[in-house]
Amino acid sequence: MPNYCNLQLSGHLGRDPELRYTPNGKAVVSFTVAYNPGKKDDNKPTVWSNCKAWGDNAEAIAQKFQRGAGIVITSASPEVRKWTDKDGKPRETLEWIVWKFEEYEKKESGGAGGAGGGYEEPSFNHDDDIPF
């Protein structure tokens, strides 16, 4: 059986997406997603994930999202990017290549014009498709 890794993640963008184009004209966007693994009172540190998307996904993310926006990544695969720091030392960074994503859906309240609504956190069943 081949190895397989897929990420599902919901959180908020930590900075505005950075859209650029390759010399061949293919769009690529880089962004970070922050999520808190515990409840507000747990004092667990925020976890940051470096993300990247290509093509139509890159352009859509750059257009729809900005810093602080809620995002649900429903499919992403890991990629290790190798680079050299300013001291000449080789480094590696884990990035998630985003294949599918959604915006958080805004809750509608009963008030006029939907005022006072917030974002509804998506619910994932983390036990689905676990092979053990």
N, C-alpha and C positions, 0 to 999 in steps of 0.2 A: 504494500500500500504506500503511495507517495506521501511525503510530508506535506502538511497543509497548515497555514496559519491565517486566520481572519479576525479582524478586530471590529467590535461594535463599541462605540464611544459616544457619549453625550456630554456636552460642556459648552464653554463660551470661548470665543476667539480672544486671545491675549493681545493681539495687535492686528492692524489692518492687513488684509492679504496683500502680498507682493506679487503682482502679475508681470511676467516678462515673456519674451519670445525667443526661441532658439534661432540660430542663423537660417534654418529651413522654414521658419515661420510658425512653428508649433508652440501653442500657448502652454505655459507652466506657471503655477501659482504656489507660493509657499506661505504657510500660516501656522500658528500655534493654537492648540486647544488646551484649556485648563479645566480640570474637574476635581471635585473634592470627594475622596473615597468614603468619607464618613458623614455623620450628621453634623450640624453646625456646632454642637457642643463638644464634639470629639477632639477638637484641636489637632486633627490630622493634617499634615501639610498638603497643599495643593500639588497635584501631579500635572506636569506639562508634557504635552505630546507634540513633536514636530511633525507637520503634515505637508504633503505635496499632492497636487492633482495636475493632470495633463489634459490638453485638448479642450473640448466643449465643457468638461467639468471645471477646468481651470478658469475659463471665462465666466461661467455661471457663478462660481464661488466669489470671484473678484467683484462681480456686479451686485450680488445679493447680500454679501456679508461685510461687516466692518467690526472693529474692535468692540468686544462686549456682546456681540450677537450670539444667540443660542444656535447650536448646530447639533444634529444627530448624524453621526457617521455610521451607516449601516453595513458598509463593507470597505475594508482597507487591508492591504498586505504590507508586511514589513520590508524595508530596504535599508541596508547599511551604506551610508555615504562616507567615503574616505577622503580626508583632506589633510593639509599640512598647516600647522599653526605658525604664528609669526616668529617663533623660535626655531622653526624647521622640524619640529617633532610631528610624526604622523599621528593623526587622530581619527576617530570613527564616531559617527553620529547615527542613531537609529531614527529613521523617518518612516511615517506611514503613508503609503500611496493610496489615496482615496479614490474608490471606484463608484460608490453610491453614497448619497447624503440627502438630508432633509433639513428644512428649517424647523425650529420649535414651532408648534402651533400655539397661537395666542388663545388664552381662555376668554370666553365671552361672559361678561357678567350681566346681570339683569338690569343694570342701570342704563340711562340714556347714552347711546353711542358707544356702549361697551367700556365706559370709563372704569378704571380701577382694575382692569384685567391684568394678568401676569402671564408667564409662560408655564405651560403644563409639561412637567418632566415626562419623557417617554418611559415606558416600562419594558424592560428586557427580561426574558427568562434565561438566565445565564446557564441553566442546566440543559437547555436544548442542544442537541447534537454533540454532547460531550461523550467521547468514546470510551469512558471508563466509569 
